[in-house]
Structure formats: C-alpha cells, structure tokens
Amino acid sequence: MNIRSQIAKLRQQTGTTQFNRDVRAISDLMDELAAEAAGGGEARKEDTLSAVFDETTAPTIRSTSK
C-alpha cells in the first residue's frame, strides 16, 4: 500500500472516529434529558450543544453519577 493510500485511510478512520464520538455524545445527552424529564437523574450544567461537544473533545473523562 502506498503512502497516499495509507494517509487517505487514516483520514477516513479519523473522521469516522470523530463522528462516532459525536453520535455517542448526542446519545448520552438524550439519555440524560430523558431521565431528567422522567423525574430522575441530574440536570446538565451546560446550556448549549457546543458546550457538550467541547466537553466530549476534552482529554479528561467526565464522571457520571448513577
């Protein structure tokens, strides 16, 4: 496999990984909102989706209370 093919493959994998992280963040947010609407769970402090996504791209792992 030549270097251009390897670079293209790595770029595609990187894009897919970021997409999967975004989907996971949206799914987690929806789960939290559903729990809050049902009367359980704790409300998120962030008010915007960009704040949520900034949190998911940060190198630290967010702890969840269950």
N, C-alpha and C positions, 0 to 999 in steps of 0.2 A: 504494500500500500504506500503510495507516495505521500509526501508531506502535506500537499494541498488537500488530499482526501482525509488525512488524519485531522487536520485543522477544521475542515468542514464538519466532520463527525463530532469533534469536541464542541464546536459551537452549537450544533444541534442538541447535543446532550445537555449543555449548559442552559439553553433556552427551555428545554423540557423540564429540567430540574427546577428552574425558577417558576415555571407555570405550575408545576406540582405543588410548590410551596405556597403559591398564591391561592390555589384551589383549597389546600389544607387550611390556610388562614381563614378563608371565607367560610368553609365548613365549620371550623371551630367557633367562629363568630356567630353563625346561625344557631349552633347548638347552645351557646351561652344565651343568646337572645330568646330562644325558645324556652330555656329553663327559667329565665327571668320572667317571661310572660306567664309561665305556669305557676309562678309564685315561689320558685326555688332558685337557688344559685345566687351569685353575686353580680351586680351590675358592673360593666366595664367602666373604667375611668376615662378612656379615650372617647372623644366625641366624633371623630372623623375616621373614614376608612384609611386615609393616608397615615394617620397615627397608628392604626392597627398594622398596616403593612410595614411601616417603619420599625415597629416592634418586632415583626417576624424576620426582618432582614438584619436586625442587630445580632452581634455574635453571642450575646448572652441568651440563656434559656429561661423562658418565663415559667414560673411555677404556678400551678393551678391548685386551688383549694377544692377538695371534694369531700 
